[in-house]
Amino acid sequence: MTVPLVPLSILDVAPVASGSSPAQALRNTLELARLAEDWGYRRYWVAEHHNTPALAACSPPVLVAWLAAATSSMRIGSGGVMLPNHAPLVVAEQFGTLEALHPGRIDLGIGRAPTTDAITATALRRRDGASAGDTYPDQIRELIEYFADSAGNGVSAVTAAGNRPPLWLLGASEGSARLAGALGLPYSFAHHLGADQIVSAVRAYRAAFRPSTQLDRPVVMVAASVVCADTDERARWHAAAGDLLFLQAVGGKAGQFPSPQDAADYPYTPNERQTIAERMVRRIVGAPSTVRAGIEELVSATEADELMITTSVYDHADRLRSYELVAEILGT
């Protein structure tokens, strides 16, 4: 069965290839964003990661400003701002400014995960004696109040009032899904992080949904890891480098993004091969026909309103080609 076409978007983490630099990775991001607009992608979101040598996306508001100025029609946003790392007032001011500068083109995706190690998370987060996780729902409400100019603390986020971009809640669990529903926000589920919970989480979101000033019905976007190439074999060759990067990160030896040849030469243990096999269910990897079938199955299972894909491979040209192929097979 062919699934009706859903809008297609991009989540970019700005991968830093081994032997390259973060500056080059960011230039690659700019090139991809410009091409993605031509290819018909609806949104282009940038992630927030810290102390991760393989990923240069660490400052969403700076990147959003840069990319919005370099494009003309595609929506640009964060995928997302990890709210416990920041004061809600600062986020409201930043994204209110962005919305004022680029009206109708900015998205504010927010999440809860630290997207870094424990030491770096401590360095990032406010030292107010409270657990960031415990206060997350309150932080979201505070953020919303700044955009409405109704915060009860007497503080006004000057650029935020009247300049609220659409607010999305990101997550990979039933807990985040229920919170998004209760707040009446659109929900973006990270399939590449929680594939085993996606169907139950989407169901929980829709059941918990309550209309809000932003949204009158539940809206689900699924973010999926996709690697597409001319053949299944070539796609798996590119994807293997991401598997090796994951193993290195888990083993505390994270570096820049390894090459496919590095992955081919690596002496995997049986346990590592099992870990890689388990990761496969979180990704869609293959030739165009294989990728289309995987995407159709995912959209059908979740009844998603939109699909956001993230592709991290070693070579920038191969990454561009993957996104271009997906746009072609889905007819954006």
N, C-alpha and C positions, 0 to 999 in steps of 0.2 A: 504494500500500500504506500502510495506517495503522500508524504506529509505536506500540507499546505506550507508555502514559503513563509518564513518568519524573518523579520529584519535581522541583519547581521552586523555585529560590532567587534571591536578589537580591544583586548586588554594587553598592554605592553609593560614588560618588566625591564626593558633595556638591557638585554644580556651582553656581558663583556666577554668577548672571545679571548681565549688564551693567547698571549702575545700582543693583544690590543690594549685599549685604554678606555676608562669611563667616558672621556671626552668623545672618543670615536663612537662609542655605544650611543651616546646622546645625539650625535649627528645622524646616526642610523635611524634613531627614533623619528627625527624630523623628516627624513626622506620617506620612511614608511607611512607616516601620517599624511603627507601630501599625496602619496600614491593611493592610499586607502580611500581618500576622499574621491579620487578619480574612479576608483573601482566600485564605488557605491556603498561603502560601509556607513552605517548610521552614526555610530559613536566611536570615539577613540579615548579609552581610559588608560591612565598610568597608575602603577602600583606604588606602594610605599614599603621599602625594605631598607634595613640598616645593617651595617657591619657585615655585608655580604659581598665579597669581592667579585662574584659573577654577575651581580645585578646593579645597574647604575641608577635605577629609579628609586630615589630616596626622598625627593621633595616634590610631592604632587602639585602644590599650588604654583611653584616656579615653572614646572614643566607645562602645566595647563595654560598658564599665561603665554608661554613661548609658542606652544602649538596652536592655540586659538588665534594668535596674531599671524601665524604662517598659513592658516587655512581659512576657508570662507563660509562653508555651509555645514560641515560635519560637526556634530556635538562633541565637545571635549570635556573630559571630567576625570575624577579620581576613582581609582578602583582598588583600594580606596584610601582615604585618610583614616588612619588607625586612631580613633578618637581618644582612647585612654593615653596616647602619647602626647596629647595637646590640650591646651585650655580651650573649651568651647568658644569663648569670646574671640580668641585669635582665629580660629577656623571660620567663625561667622564673618569676621572682618575681611579675611582673605578671600573667601568665596563670594561675599557680597561685593567686594571690589571687582572680582572677575566677572560677575554677572552684570555689573554696571558698565564695565568696559566692553563686554561681548553679550549683550542682552539676547536671551533666548537660545544660547548655544552652550551653556555651562551645566554640567551635572556634578553633584556632590555625593559621591558614594562613600559611606563610612563603614568601618568595621571595628572589631574588638581585638583581634589577634595581635600580638606584639610584632610579628613578622621579623623577629630577630632573636638573639640569645638573651638569657636572663640578665646578664651584666649590662648589656646595651639597653635593654628595656628599662632597667633601673636608672641609667643615665638619662634616658629620654623623658621619663614620666615625672609628673609633679610629686614633690616630696611633702605631701600634706598629711601623711599618716594613714590615709585610707587606701584600701585595695582598689586598683583601677577597675578590676572586674566587678567588684561590688557596686561601684558607682556608675557603671556604664549606662544603664537606662536613664538615670538622672542627668548624665551628661548630654544624652540625646535630647531630652526635653529642654534642657537649658539652651542648647544650640538652637532648637526650634523657636524658643522664646526670643532669642536675640534677633532672629530674622523677622519676627512679628513685632519687635520693639515692645515686648511685654514682660521682659525679665523683671522679677521682683526684687532684684538687688540694687536697683537704682543706676545701673550701668547701661549705657546705650552703645550698641555696635553701629556706629554712624553709617557706614557703607552698606550694612546688611539690611537695615529696615527698608522694605520695598524692593529689595534686590535679592530675593531668595531663589536660588536655582532649585530644580527638582532634587529632592533628597532621596537617596536610595540606601537601603540597609543591605549590607553584604554578610554572608554567613555560609556555614557548611554543617549546620546541625538543626535539629528540631527546635532547640531553644532560641536560636537567632530567628528562625522562621516564625515562631509564635510571637516574638517581640515585634518583628516587622508588621505582622498582622494586627496586633493590638494597637500599634501606633498609626495604622492606616498608611503605611509607606510601601512603595514598590520594593520587591525583594530580588536580590541577585544571589543565586546559589552557586558556590564554587564546586562544580562537579569534580574538578581535578584534585580537590582536597577531601571531599567526602562523598565519593560515588555511592557508597553503600547506604547512605541515608537520604539520597536525593528525593526519591519518591515519597517517603514518609514525611520529609521536611516540607516539601511543596504542599502536600495534603494538609499538614498542620498549619501552614501559613494561610491557606485559603479558609480553613475552618475558623481560625482566630481573627480573620480580617474584620476590621471595623472601619467604615468610611471616615475620612478625615478631610480637612480643608484642601489637601493636595490631591487626594485620590478617592474616587467613589466606588472603585471595584479593585479586586486584587490583580496585581501585575507581576508576572514572574519572568525573570531573565535567568538563563542558565549559562554559566561561564565554563567552557570546556577546553582542555588541552588538545590541540590538533596539530599533527604534522602531516602535510600532504606533499607528495612528489609524483613524478611520472609513473613510478612503479611502486608496488608494495615493498619490494626489497630495498629500493633507494630510500623510501620513507623510513623504514626501520633502521637503516644505516645512520640517518641523521638523528633519529630519536634516541639511539643508543648512547649518544654523548650526554643527553639529559639524564639518563639512568645512572651513568657514571658520576655525574655531578651530584646527584641525590645521594649516592653511596658515600661519596667523599664528605658531603655535609653531615650526614648521620654519623660518620666516623670522626668528626671533628677536624677534618683536613680540607675544608672548603677552600677553593681557589677560584681562578677565573674559569670560564666555560671551556671544558676540554673539547678536543676535536673528535670526529668520528673514528679517526685512526687511533687516537689514544684509547677510545673505548674498545676498539677491535683488539688492541694489543694487551689490554688489562687482564691479569690473571684472576678471574672471578672464582670465589669459593662457592660451594653448593648453596650455602645460606644466602649469599649475595644474589645468586641466580634466582633463588626462590623469591627474594624481595623484589627483584625486577619483574618477575612474572606477576606478582600481586599488584604491582604498579600499573600493569597493562590495562586493567579494567578501568583505570581513571583517565585513559587517553584514547583518542581516535587517531590511528596512524595508518597510512596506506596511500595507494593510488586514488585518483579522483572518485572512481566508483566505490571503492572501499570506504572512503571518508564520507561520501554522500549517504551510504547505507547506515553508517554509524551515527551520523547526525540525525537522519530520519528516525532511527530507533530512539535516540535520546529525546528528541522533541516530542515524539509520540508518547513516550512513557511519562513525560512531565507536563504535556500540554503547554509548553513554554510559549510566552508571547514574543520572546526575542532570544537570540543566541549570541553570546559573546565568546570569541575564541582567543586563545593565547598560544603563541608558537615561539618556542625558544630552541634554536639550533645554533650550531657553531658559526656557520658562514652566513653573512648578511644577505648575499644574493639568493641563497637557498631559502632563507626566511621570507624574503620578498616573494619568491616564486610560490611558496606554500600559501601565503595569503591570497595571491592572485588566483591560484587554482581554485581555492575554496569559493572565492567570489564568483568565478566562472561557473562552477558546478551548481551553485545555489541561485544563480541568476540575479545577483544584486543589481 
